[in-house]
Amino acid sequence: MMSVEPPKSIRRVLIVDDDADSCELIGVVLKQAGYDAVAAASCTEGVQLATQGGFDAIILDNWFDQGNGLDLCREIRTSDPVTPIMFYSAAAYPADIDRAIGAGAQAYLVKPNGLEQLVVTVNRLVRRRVVCETR
């Protein structure tokens, strides 16, 4: 049972993952937690959506058929230094996590475990952003 506090108002989360099943699963879990989840299936689509703005958090995979999450994270950071970014990826080596944080992410969870932790982490990142914006 998830012991997470749902967001106070509808918040939008961008999911960038080229695996349709992963996008669907993450989207369902986030919607159950009160989020509006928008999926992008490629790095190109992810950058386009992220740069349009309007997202309270972004979730990235680390591996794509064309490109990688690290480059995607860096590219998003050039136009958006504040939206929280987390990785949800099967790449589980400490070096993968370090590189993601170095590219500008605030959190990293390993697939396929951690769906409850994913919601907890998204809530924490969104809450932290809201607190920072109100200061």
TORMARKOL-501772 format. One record per atom (N, C-alpha, C): residue number from 1; residue in one letter; x, y, z. Coordinates in pm, 1 decimal. Each point is the difference from the previous one (the first is absolute). Layout:
! residues N
+------+------+----------+----------+----------+
: resi : resn :       xx :       yy :       zz :
+------+------+----------+----------+----------+
:  NUM :    a :        X :        Y :        Z :
...
+------+------+----------+----------+----------+
//
This chain:
! residues 135
+------+------+----------+----------+----------+
: resi : resn :       xx :       yy :       zz :
+------+------+----------+----------+----------+
:    1 :    m :     84.0 :   -118.0 :      0.0 :
:    1 :    m :    -84.0 :    118.0 :      0.0 :
:    1 :    m :     88.2 :    123.9 :      0.0 :
:    2 :    m :    -29.7 :     92.9 :    -89.7 :
:    2 :    m :     79.6 :    120.4 :     -9.0 :
:    2 :    m :    -37.2 :     95.3 :    111.9 :
:    3 :    s :     99.4 :     42.7 :     73.0 :
:    3 :    s :    -22.0 :     98.3 :    104.4 :
:    3 :    s :     58.1 :    132.5 :    -45.8 :
:    4 :    v :    -57.3 :     51.1 :   -107.6 :
:    4 :    v :     48.7 :    124.4 :    -56.9 :
:    4 :    v :   -111.7 :    102.0 :     -0.5 :
:    5 :    e :     39.8 :    123.1 :     14.7 :
:    5 :    e :    -96.1 :    108.9 :     -1.9 :
:    5 :    e :    -20.0 :     43.7 :   -144.9 :
:    6 :    p :   -123.4 :     -0.9 :    -48.8 :
:    6 :    p :    -21.2 :     45.1 :   -137.4 :
:    6 :    p :     22.8 :    149.7 :    -11.2 :
:    7 :    p :     30.5 :     46.8 :   -118.5 :
:    7 :    p :     22.7 :    142.6 :    -18.2 :
:    7 :    p :   -127.1 :     79.2 :     31.3 :
:    8 :    k :     18.1 :    125.7 :     43.0 :
:    8 :    k :   -113.4 :     85.8 :     35.9 :
:    8 :    k :    -82.7 :     38.8 :   -121.7 :
:    9 :    s :     60.6 :     18.1 :   -113.2 :
:    9 :    s :    -70.0 :     29.0 :   -124.2 :
:    9 :    s :     62.3 :    -87.4 :   -108.0 :
:   10 :    i :    -64.7 :     -6.9 :   -112.8 :
:   10 :    i :     52.1 :    -85.4 :   -107.9 :
:   10 :    i :    135.3 :     53.6 :    -46.5 :
:   11 :    r :     96.9 :    -84.9 :      6.0 :
:   11 :    r :    135.3 :     31.8 :    -45.2 :
:   11 :    r :     31.5 :    -85.1 :   -121.7 :
:   12 :    r :     80.6 :     54.7 :    -91.4 :
:   12 :    r :     33.9 :    -71.0 :   -123.3 :
:   12 :    r :    140.6 :    -56.8 :      7.6 :
:   13 :    v :     12.8 :   -124.7 :    -42.9 :
:   13 :    v :    129.2 :    -68.2 :     -3.0 :
:   13 :    v :     24.7 :    -50.9 :   -141.0 :
:   14 :    l :    117.2 :     29.2 :    -52.8 :
:   14 :    l :     41.1 :    -49.9 :   -130.8 :
:   14 :    l :     80.7 :   -127.6 :     20.9 :
:   15 :    i :    -39.0 :   -107.1 :    -69.6 :
:   15 :    i :     71.2 :   -127.5 :      3.0 :
:   15 :    i :     64.9 :    -18.5 :   -136.9 :
:   16 :    v :    131.8 :    -14.1 :     -4.3 :
:   16 :    v :     69.5 :    -21.7 :   -127.0 :
:   16 :    v :     64.8 :   -137.7 :      5.5 :
:   17 :    d :    -58.9 :    -93.2 :    -75.3 :
:   17 :    d :     46.4 :   -139.0 :     -1.4 :
:   17 :    d :    -46.3 :    -61.3 :   -131.2 :
:   18 :    d :     90.7 :    -66.0 :    -71.7 :
:   18 :    d :    -38.3 :    -56.9 :   -128.6 :
:   18 :    d :    -70.2 :   -135.1 :     12.9 :
:   19 :    d :    -16.9 :    -50.0 :    121.2 :
:   19 :    d :    -73.6 :   -123.8 :     22.0 :
:   19 :    d :   -145.2 :     35.4 :     35.2 :
:   20 :    a :    -91.8 :    -34.1 :    -90.5 :
:   20 :    a :   -140.9 :     37.0 :     18.0 :
:   20 :    a :    -58.6 :    -59.5 :    127.4 :
:   21 :    d :     38.6 :   -122.5 :     34.4 :
:   21 :    d :    -52.2 :    -61.6 :    122.3 :
:   21 :    d :     45.2 :     76.1 :    124.1 :
:   22 :    s :    124.7 :     42.1 :      2.3 :
:   22 :    s :     50.3 :     77.8 :    113.5 :
:   22 :    s :    -74.3 :    132.4 :     12.1 :
:   23 :    c :    -18.0 :     67.9 :   -112.8 :
:   23 :    c :    -74.0 :    127.9 :      2.1 :
:   23 :    c :   -141.1 :    -20.5 :     53.8 :
:   24 :    e :    -64.8 :   -104.8 :    -46.1 :
:   24 :    e :   -136.9 :    -25.4 :     43.8 :
:   24 :    e :     -5.9 :    -30.8 :    149.2 :
:   25 :    l :     89.7 :    -86.0 :     46.0 :
:   25 :    l :      1.7 :    -37.5 :    141.1 :
:   25 :    l :     28.2 :    121.7 :     89.3 :
:   26 :    i :    102.1 :     76.0 :    -33.1 :
:   26 :    i :     33.2 :    118.9 :     78.5 :
:   26 :    i :   -116.0 :     98.9 :     -3.8 :
:   27 :    g :    -58.4 :     16.7 :   -117.9 :
:   27 :    g :   -114.1 :     92.1 :    -13.8 :
:   27 :    g :   -117.4 :    -40.0 :     87.1 :
:   28 :    v :    -32.8 :   -128.9 :      2.7 :
:   28 :    v :   -111.7 :    -48.5 :     81.9 :
:   28 :    v :     28.8 :     24.3 :    148.5 :
:   29 :    v :    121.4 :    -31.9 :     43.3 :
:   29 :    v :     36.2 :     18.3 :    140.2 :
:   29 :    v :     -7.4 :    148.2 :     38.2 :
:   30 :    l :     50.1 :     86.5 :    -85.9 :
:   30 :    l :     -4.8 :    143.0 :     30.1 :
:   30 :    l :   -142.4 :     53.9 :     -1.0 :
:   31 :    k :    -81.0 :    -46.1 :    -94.5 :
:   31 :    k :   -139.8 :     44.8 :     -3.8 :
:   31 :    k :    -75.0 :    -42.9 :    125.4 :
:   32 :    q :     28.2 :   -120.3 :     49.2 :
:   32 :    q :    -62.4 :    -45.9 :    124.0 :
:   32 :    q :     41.7 :     88.0 :    117.6 :
:   33 :    a :    116.2 :     60.8 :     -9.5 :
:   33 :    a :     50.1 :     87.4 :    105.9 :
:   33 :    a :    -44.4 :    145.1 :    -20.0 :
:   34 :    g :    -78.4 :     25.5 :   -104.7 :
:   34 :    g :    -54.1 :    134.3 :    -20.8 :
:   34 :    g :     73.6 :     87.2 :    -98.6 :
:   35 :    y :     89.6 :    -57.4 :    -77.3 :
:   35 :    y :     76.4 :     76.9 :    -98.2 :
:   35 :    y :    -58.0 :    -16.5 :   -139.3 :
:   36 :    d :     25.1 :     98.6 :    -84.5 :
:   36 :    d :    -28.2 :     -8.6 :   -142.5 :
:   36 :    d :    131.6 :    -40.0 :    -65.6 :
:   37 :    a :      6.7 :   -121.2 :    -53.7 :
:   37 :    a :    123.5 :    -51.7 :    -59.1 :
:   37 :    a :     -5.6 :     10.8 :   -151.3 :
:   38 :    v :    105.9 :     54.7 :    -58.1 :
:   38 :    v :     13.4 :     15.0 :   -144.3 :
:   38 :    v :    123.2 :    -79.3 :    -41.7 :
:   39 :    a :    -14.2 :    -84.8 :   -102.5 :
:   39 :    a :    110.6 :    -86.7 :    -42.0 :
:   39 :    a :     60.8 :     47.0 :   -131.7 :
:   40 :    a :    132.0 :    -14.6 :     -8.9 :
:   40 :    a :     74.1 :     23.4 :   -123.1 :
:   40 :    a :     81.1 :   -126.3 :    -26.5 :
:   41 :    a :      0.3 :    -47.0 :   -124.9 :
:   41 :    a :     63.4 :   -127.4 :    -33.0 :
:   41 :    a :    140.9 :     13.0 :    -57.1 :
:   42 :    s :     51.7 :    122.2 :    -10.0 :
:   42 :    s :    134.1 :     17.9 :    -55.4 :
:   42 :    s :     65.9 :    122.0 :     64.0 :
:   43 :    c :    130.7 :      7.3 :    -15.3 :
:   43 :    c :     73.2 :    116.4 :     51.5 :
:   43 :    c :    -47.7 :    127.7 :    -67.8 :
:   44 :    t :    -20.9 :     -7.1 :   -131.4 :
:   44 :    t :    -44.4 :    117.2 :    -74.8 :
:   44 :    t :   -134.0 :     50.5 :     51.1 :
:   45 :    e :    -94.7 :    -92.2 :     15.4 :
:   45 :    e :   -131.7 :     38.2 :     50.5 :
:   45 :    e :      9.3 :     50.4 :    144.4 :
:   46 :    g :     85.8 :    -62.9 :     79.4 :
:   46 :    g :     18.8 :     42.2 :    138.4 :
:   46 :    g :     51.3 :    142.4 :     10.6 :
:   47 :    v :     98.7 :     34.5 :    -82.9 :
:   47 :    v :     54.1 :    137.0 :      0.4 :
:   47 :    v :   -107.2 :     98.7 :    -43.7 :
:   48 :    q :    -73.2 :    -35.1 :   -106.0 :
:   48 :    q :   -105.2 :     91.0 :    -47.6 :
:   48 :    q :   -102.4 :     28.8 :    108.7 :
:   49 :    l :    -48.0 :   -104.1 :     66.7 :
:   49 :    l :    -99.4 :     19.6 :    105.6 :
:   49 :    l :     59.7 :     72.4 :    120.7 :
:   50 :    a :    119.0 :    -39.2 :     40.4 :
:   50 :    a :     62.5 :     61.5 :    117.4 :
:   50 :    a :     24.6 :    148.5 :    -21.1 :
:   51 :    t :     42.9 :     38.2 :   -119.9 :
:   51 :    t :     28.9 :    141.5 :    -24.4 :
:   51 :    t :   -126.3 :     83.4 :    -14.6 :
:   52 :    q :   -112.9 :    -64.1 :    -25.6 :
:   52 :    q :   -127.0 :     73.6 :     -1.0 :
:   52 :    q :    -40.3 :     39.3 :    141.5 :
:   53 :    g :     53.4 :    -73.2 :     98.0 :
:   53 :    g :    -25.5 :     32.9 :    139.7 :
:   53 :    g :   -133.8 :    -50.6 :     49.9 :
:   54 :    g :    -32.7 :     42.4 :    119.7 :
:   54 :    g :   -127.1 :    -37.6 :     59.1 :
:   54 :    g :      3.5 :   -130.9 :     77.6 :
:   55 :    f :    119.1 :    -55.3 :     21.9 :
:   55 :    f :     11.0 :   -124.4 :     75.3 :
:   55 :    f :     56.6 :     28.7 :    138.3 :
:   56 :    d :    -49.9 :    -73.6 :     97.7 :
:   56 :    d :     46.8 :     14.8 :    137.3 :
:   56 :    d :    114.9 :    -94.8 :     31.7 :
:   57 :    a :     18.2 :   -101.6 :    -83.3 :
:   57 :    a :    111.5 :    -94.9 :     13.8 :
:   57 :    a :     15.4 :    -75.2 :   -131.3 :
:   58 :    i :    120.3 :    -52.5 :    -21.1 :
:   58 :    i :     30.5 :    -76.4 :   -120.9 :
:   58 :    i :     66.2 :   -130.8 :     43.8 :
:   59 :    i :    -45.4 :   -111.0 :    -58.7 :
:   59 :    i :     57.7 :   -131.4 :     26.3 :
:   59 :    i :     64.1 :    -49.9 :   -129.1 :
:   60 :    l :    127.4 :    -36.1 :      6.9 :
:   60 :    l :     74.3 :    -45.5 :   -117.6 :
:   60 :    l :     49.5 :   -142.9 :     17.1 :
:   61 :    d :      1.9 :    -71.9 :   -111.3 :
:   61 :    d :     71.7 :   -127.1 :     -5.1 :
:   61 :    d :    144.4 :     33.8 :    -36.3 :
:   62 :    n :     89.3 :    -94.9 :     16.5 :
:   62 :    n :    140.4 :     24.1 :    -30.7 :
:   62 :    n :     37.5 :    -43.0 :   -140.9 :
:   63 :    w :    -71.9 :    -97.0 :    -56.4 :
:   63 :    w :     35.4 :    -55.5 :   -130.2 :
:   63 :    w :   -114.5 :     18.1 :    -98.4 :
:   64 :    f :     34.9 :     41.8 :   -120.4 :
:   64 :    f :    -95.9 :     14.7 :   -109.5 :
:   64 :    f :     60.6 :    -60.2 :   -125.1 :
:   65 :    d :    -87.1 :    -38.3 :    -94.9 :
:   65 :    d :     50.8 :    -51.5 :   -127.5 :
:   65 :    d :     87.6 :    104.4 :    -68.4 :
:   66 :    q :    -41.9 :    124.7 :     10.6 :
:   66 :    q :     76.7 :    109.3 :    -60.4 :
:   66 :    q :     24.2 :    106.1 :    106.3 :
:   67 :    g :    117.1 :     -4.6 :     60.7 :
:   67 :    g :     34.5 :     96.3 :    103.4 :
:   67 :    g :      5.7 :    -64.3 :    136.8 :
:   68 :    n :     23.0 :     84.1 :    100.4 :
:   68 :    n :      3.4 :    -50.6 :    136.7 :
:   68 :    n :    -54.5 :    105.3 :     95.8 :
:   69 :    g :    -36.6 :    -47.0 :    117.3 :
:   69 :    g :    -61.1 :     87.1 :     98.5 :
:   69 :    g :     93.6 :    107.6 :     52.8 :
:   70 :    l :    129.4 :    -30.0 :      5.3 :
:   70 :    l :     95.4 :     98.9 :     49.3 :
:   70 :    l :      5.1 :    122.1 :    -90.3 :
:   71 :    d :     12.0 :    -24.1 :   -130.7 :
:   71 :    d :      0.8 :    111.7 :    -94.9 :
:   71 :    d :   -133.6 :     73.1 :      1.9 :
:   72 :    l :   -108.4 :    -75.6 :     12.1 :
:   72 :    l :   -133.2 :     60.4 :      7.0 :
:   72 :    l :    -11.9 :     89.4 :    123.3 :
:   73 :    c :     45.7 :    -47.0 :    112.9 :
:   73 :    c :     -3.8 :     78.1 :    123.3 :
:   73 :    c :     80.3 :    129.3 :    -16.6 :
:   74 :    r :    119.0 :    -10.6 :    -54.0 :
:   74 :    r :     83.8 :    119.7 :    -21.6 :
:   74 :    r :    -68.6 :     98.7 :    -93.9 :
:   75 :    e :    -62.2 :    -53.4 :   -105.2 :
:   75 :    e :    -66.9 :     88.2 :    -96.0 :
:   75 :    e :   -118.7 :     71.0 :     64.7 :
:   76 :    i :    -77.9 :    -71.3 :     79.1 :
:   76 :    i :   -112.3 :     62.1 :     69.8 :
:   76 :    i :     52.4 :    107.8 :     95.2 :
:   77 :    r :    108.9 :    -28.4 :     68.1 :
:   77 :    r :     55.5 :     95.3 :     95.7 :
:   77 :    r :     46.5 :    129.9 :    -64.9 :
:   78 :    t :     35.7 :     -2.3 :   -128.6 :
:   78 :    t :     43.0 :    124.5 :    -65.7 :
:   78 :    t :   -113.2 :    100.6 :     -9.7 :
:   79 :    s :   -123.8 :    -48.5 :    -11.3 :
:   79 :    s :   -113.6 :     92.5 :     -9.8 :
:   79 :    s :    -85.5 :      1.8 :    126.1 :
:   80 :    d :     18.5 :    -96.0 :     89.2 :
:   80 :    d :    -82.2 :     -9.8 :    120.0 :
:   80 :    d :     85.3 :    -47.6 :    117.4 :
:   81 :    p :     55.8 :     93.9 :     74.2 :
:   81 :    p :     85.3 :    -39.1 :    111.6 :
:   81 :    p :    -74.9 :    -34.7 :    129.0 :
:   82 :    v :   -132.6 :     14.1 :      2.9 :
:   82 :    v :    -71.2 :    -14.9 :    126.8 :
:   82 :    v :    -94.5 :   -119.4 :     11.8 :
:   83 :    t :    -61.0 :    -45.6 :   -108.0 :
:   83 :    t :    -94.1 :   -111.5 :     10.5 :
:   83 :    t :     73.6 :   -124.2 :     48.8 :
:   84 :    p :    -49.6 :    -62.2 :    106.9 :
:   84 :    p :     66.7 :   -119.9 :     51.5 :
:   84 :    p :      1.9 :   -112.0 :   -103.4 :
:   85 :    i :    115.6 :    -64.3 :    -11.0 :
:   85 :    i :     17.0 :   -113.5 :    -90.5 :
:   85 :    i :     45.1 :   -119.4 :     82.9 :
:   86 :    m :    -65.4 :   -113.8 :    -24.7 :
:   86 :    m :     45.2 :   -124.1 :     61.6 :
:   86 :    m :     14.1 :   -105.7 :   -108.0 :
:   87 :    f :     92.3 :    -91.5 :     20.7 :
:   87 :    f :     16.3 :   -113.7 :    -88.5 :
:   87 :    f :    -70.9 :   -119.4 :     61.9 :
:   88 :    y :    -66.9 :    -76.7 :    -84.7 :
:   88 :    y :    -57.5 :   -128.7 :     38.7 :
:   88 :    y :     47.0 :    -96.7 :   -106.6 :
:   89 :    s :    105.6 :    -75.2 :     31.1 :
:   89 :    s :     71.5 :    -75.7 :   -102.2 :
:   89 :    s :     49.8 :   -133.1 :     54.0 :
:   90 :    a :     21.9 :    -94.2 :    -89.5 :
:   90 :    a :     57.3 :   -129.3 :     36.9 :
:   90 :    a :    152.0 :      8.1 :     14.5 :
:   91 :    a :     59.3 :    109.7 :    -43.1 :
:   91 :    a :    143.9 :     19.9 :     17.2 :
:   91 :    a :     25.8 :     21.9 :    149.0 :
:   92 :    a :     59.9 :    -99.4 :     65.9 :
:   92 :    a :      2.9 :     -0.2 :    145.9 :
:   92 :    a :    138.9 :     13.9 :     61.5 :
:   93 :    y :    101.9 :     20.3 :    -80.8 :
:   93 :    y :    134.0 :     15.2 :     56.3 :
:   93 :    y :     13.2 :    136.2 :     67.6 :
:   94 :    p :     78.3 :      7.5 :    106.4 :
:   94 :    p :     20.7 :    130.0 :     65.1 :
:   94 :    p :     48.6 :    107.6 :    -96.8 :
:   95 :    a :     81.5 :    -38.1 :    -97.7 :
:   95 :    a :     48.9 :     97.2 :    -98.4 :
:   95 :    a :   -115.0 :     56.7 :    -83.2 :
:   96 :    d :   -101.7 :    -82.7 :    -31.6 :
:   96 :    d :   -116.9 :     48.5 :    -73.9 :
:   96 :    d :    -72.3 :    107.5 :     81.2 :
:   97 :    i :    -16.1 :    -27.1 :    127.5 :
:   97 :    i :    -68.3 :     93.6 :     88.5 :
:   97 :    i :     80.5 :    129.0 :     12.7 :
:   98 :    d :    129.8 :    -11.8 :     20.1 :
:   98 :    d :     85.5 :    118.4 :     11.7 :
:   98 :    d :     -4.5 :     86.1 :   -125.4 :
:   99 :    r :      3.8 :    -65.6 :   -117.2 :
:   99 :    r :     -4.3 :     75.7 :   -125.8 :
:   99 :    r :   -133.8 :     72.9 :    -15.6 :
:  100 :    a :   -109.5 :    -64.7 :     39.7 :
:  100 :    a :   -131.8 :     63.4 :    -11.1 :
:  100 :    a :    -10.2 :    122.0 :     90.2 :
:  101 :    i :     47.2 :    -12.8 :    121.8 :
:  101 :    i :     -1.4 :    113.8 :     92.6 :
:  101 :    i :     91.3 :    110.3 :    -53.5 :
:  102 :    g :    113.7 :    -38.3 :    -54.6 :
:  102 :    g :     91.8 :     96.8 :    -59.6 :
:  102 :    g :    -58.0 :     71.5 :   -121.1 :
:  103 :    a :    -92.4 :    -65.4 :    -69.3 :
:  103 :    a :    -63.7 :     60.5 :   -118.0 :
:  103 :    a :   -112.4 :     95.9 :     38.1 :
:  104 :    g :    -38.3 :     -0.2 :    128.8 :
:  104 :    g :   -101.6 :     94.9 :     43.2 :
:  104 :    g :   -124.0 :    -59.0 :     63.0 :
:  105 :    a :     -3.0 :   -132.3 :     19.9 :
:  105 :    a :   -115.6 :    -63.4 :     62.8 :
:  105 :    a :      7.9 :     15.4 :    152.0 :
:  106 :    q :   -115.9 :     -0.5 :     64.2 :
:  106 :    q :     -5.0 :      8.5 :    145.1 :
:  106 :    q :    -21.5 :   -135.7 :     66.8 :
:  107 :    a :    -40.1 :   -101.5 :    -77.5 :
:  107 :    a :    -28.4 :   -131.2 :     58.9 :
:  107 :    a :     20.5 :   -108.5 :   -104.9 :
:  108 :    y :     19.0 :   -124.2 :     49.5 :
:  108 :    y :     21.6 :   -113.9 :    -88.6 :
:  108 :    y :    -55.7 :   -124.2 :     67.7 :
:  109 :    l :    -93.3 :    -66.8 :    -66.2 :
:  109 :    l :    -54.9 :   -126.3 :     48.2 :
:  109 :    l :     24.2 :   -107.5 :   -105.1 :
:  110 :    v :     15.4 :   -124.5 :     46.0 :
:  110 :    v :     30.6 :   -111.1 :    -89.3 :
:  110 :    v :   -126.4 :    -79.1 :    -31.1 :
:  111 :    k :    -23.4 :    -23.5 :   -131.5 :
:  111 :    k :   -110.0 :    -85.2 :    -45.6 :
:  111 :    k :     37.1 :   -145.2 :     26.9 :
:  112 :    p :    -92.5 :    -88.1 :      8.8 :
:  112 :    p :   -145.3 :     16.9 :     -5.4 :
:  112 :    p :    -59.8 :     24.0 :    137.4 :
:  113 :    n :     83.4 :      0.1 :    102.4 :
:  113 :    n :    -49.4 :     19.6 :    135.4 :
:  113 :    n :    -26.4 :    147.3 :     26.7 :
:  114 :    g :    -66.8 :     26.4 :    108.8 :
:  114 :    g :     -8.1 :    136.7 :     46.9 :
:  114 :    g :   -115.6 :     83.3 :    -48.6 :
:  115 :    l :   -111.6 :    -60.8 :    -45.3 :
:  115 :    l :   -111.4 :     83.6 :    -45.5 :
:  115 :    l :    -57.6 :     83.1 :    113.7 :
:  116 :    e :     -8.4 :    -57.0 :    119.0 :
:  116 :    e :    -45.6 :     79.8 :    114.3 :
:  116 :    e :    101.8 :    109.5 :     30.0 :
:  117 :    q :    126.1 :    -36.5 :     -5.5 :
:  117 :    q :    105.3 :     99.3 :     23.7 :
:  117 :    q :      1.2 :    106.3 :   -109.5 :
:  118 :    l :    -38.2 :    -36.8 :   -121.0 :
:  118 :    l :     -8.2 :     96.9 :   -109.7 :
:  118 :    l :    -99.6 :    109.9 :     36.4 :
:  119 :    v :   -116.8 :    -37.4 :     49.0 :
:  119 :    v :   -101.4 :     99.1 :     37.9 :
:  119 :    v :     49.8 :     85.2 :    116.5 :
:  120 :    v :     60.2 :    -64.6 :     98.0 :
:  120 :    v :     53.7 :     74.0 :    114.5 :
:  120 :    v :    104.3 :    101.1 :    -47.0 :
:  121 :    t :     86.5 :    -41.8 :    -90.5 :
:  121 :    t :    105.9 :     87.9 :    -50.2 :
:  121 :    t :    -57.1 :    113.9 :    -82.2 :
:  122 :    v :    -95.2 :    -28.7 :    -87.7 :
:  122 :    v :    -62.9 :    106.8 :    -78.5 :
:  122 :    v :    -68.2 :     99.7 :     93.6 :
:  123 :    n :    -73.0 :    -49.9 :     99.5 :
:  123 :    n :    -64.4 :     90.0 :     96.9 :
:  123 :    n :    102.7 :     90.1 :     68.2 :
:  124 :    r :    111.8 :    -60.2 :     41.3 :
:  124 :    r :    105.0 :     77.1 :     67.9 :
:  124 :    r :     58.2 :    106.9 :    -91.8 :
:  125 :    l :     29.8 :    -37.1 :   -124.7 :
:  125 :    l :     58.1 :     95.4 :    -94.3 :
:  125 :    l :    -97.1 :    114.0 :    -31.2 :
:  126 :    v :   -125.9 :    -33.2 :    -19.9 :
:  126 :    v :   -100.5 :    102.9 :    -30.5 :
:  126 :    v :    -19.9 :     90.6 :    120.9 :
:  127 :    r :     -9.1 :    -59.0 :    116.5 :
:  127 :    r :    -19.4 :     78.6 :    123.3 :
:  127 :    r :    117.9 :     95.1 :     20.6 :
:  128 :    r :    121.6 :    -50.1 :    -20.2 :
:  128 :    r :    119.6 :     83.0 :     14.9 :
:  128 :    r :     -1.6 :    116.0 :    -99.8 :
:  129 :    r :    -44.7 :    -27.6 :   -122.5 :
:  129 :    r :     -3.8 :    106.7 :    -99.9 :
:  129 :    r :   -101.3 :    105.9 :     39.0 :
:  130 :    v :   -116.5 :    -42.5 :     48.2 :
:  130 :    v :   -103.2 :     95.3 :     40.7 :
:  130 :    v :     49.7 :     87.6 :    114.3 :
:  131 :    v :     69.3 :    -58.9 :     96.6 :
:  131 :    v :     53.7 :     75.9 :    111.9 :
:  131 :    v :    101.7 :    102.5 :    -50.3 :
:  132 :    c :     87.3 :    -40.2 :    -91.7 :
:  132 :    c :     99.1 :     91.1 :    -54.3 :
:  132 :    c :    -64.2 :    115.1 :    -77.2 :
:  133 :    e :   -107.6 :    -28.8 :    -72.5 :
:  133 :    e :    -66.4 :    104.2 :    -78.4 :
:  133 :    e :    -73.9 :     99.4 :     86.9 :
:  134 :    t :    -40.7 :    -40.2 :    119.8 :
:  134 :    t :    -74.5 :     90.9 :     87.1 :
:  134 :    t :     91.2 :     86.3 :     85.6 :
:  135 :    r :    127.1 :    -26.7 :     -3.9 :
:  135 :    r :     95.1 :     80.7 :     79.3 :
:  135 :    r :     32.4 :    129.8 :    -67.7 :
+------+------+----------+----------+----------+
//
